[in-house]
């Protein structure tokens, strides 16, 4: 008997690099004194967000509240809870 397991959350495959990524990581590690894992998670989240915003246009013109709300709605549809956003 095969039992189906609950599918794990998957995120869109649009993750990209972020501007000044190395500098931001250094800021998180040195000035904010975050752990490597926490800083890595922050950067991963930003890559995903920037990837979502770049789908149809450049990031600068898409940094608008409605586009960010759209991004968070996609994450909620994927099963992320509002408290994890």
C-alpha positions in Angstrom: 0.0 0.0 0.0 1.4 3.4 -1.0 0.5 6.3 1.3 0.7 9.7 -0.3 2.6 12.2 1.9 1.7 15.8 2.2 3.4 17.7 -0.5 6.1 20.1 0.7 5.8 23.8 0.0 7.5 24.7 -3.2 8.5 28.1 -4.2 8.5 29.5 -7.7 11.6 28.8 -9.7 12.2 32.5 -10.3 14.8 33.1 -7.7 17.5 35.5 -8.9 20.4 37.5 -7.6 19.8 40.7 -5.7 21.6 44.0 -6.1 24.5 44.4 -3.6 24.0 40.9 -2.3 27.5 40.5 -0.8 27.4 43.9 0.8 23.9 43.2 2.3 25.1 39.8 3.6 28.1 41.4 5.2 25.8 44.0 6.9 23.5 41.2 8.2 26.5 39.2 9.6 28.7 42.0 10.9 26.4 44.9 11.9 23.2 43.1 12.7 25.1 40.1 14.1 22.8 37.5 12.6 23.7 33.9 12.2 24.9 32.5 8.9 21.6 30.5 8.6 19.4 33.6 9.3 21.3 35.8 6.9 21.1 33.0 4.2 17.3 32.8 4.8 16.9 36.6 4.4 18.9 36.5 1.2 16.9 33.6 -0.1 13.6 35.4 0.6 14.9 38.5 -1.2 16.0 36.5 -4.2 12.6 35.0 -4.5 10.9 38.4 -4.2 13.2 40.0 -6.7 12.6 37.1 -9.1 8.8 37.5 -8.8 9.1 41.3 -9.5 11.3 40.8 -12.5 8.9 38.5 -14.4 7.4 41.1 -16.6 9.4 44.3 -15.8 12.5 45.7 -14.2 12.6 45.7 -10.4 12.8 49.4 -9.9 9.5 50.0 -11.7 7.8 47.1 -10.0 8.5 48.0 -6.4 5.0 49.1 -5.8 2.7 48.1 -2.9 0.3 46.2 -5.2 3.1 44.1 -6.7 4.4 43.3 -3.2 0.9 42.3 -2.1 0.6 40.1 -5.1 3.9 38.4 -4.2 2.7 37.7 -0.6 -0.6 36.4 -2.0 1.4 33.9 -4.1 3.3 32.7 -1.0 0.0 32.3 1.0 -1.4 30.2 -1.9 1.7 28.0 -1.6 0.8 27.3 2.0 3.0 29.8 3.8 1.3 31.2 6.9 1.0 35.0 7.3 3.2 34.8 10.4 6.0 33.3 8.4 6.0 36.2 5.9 
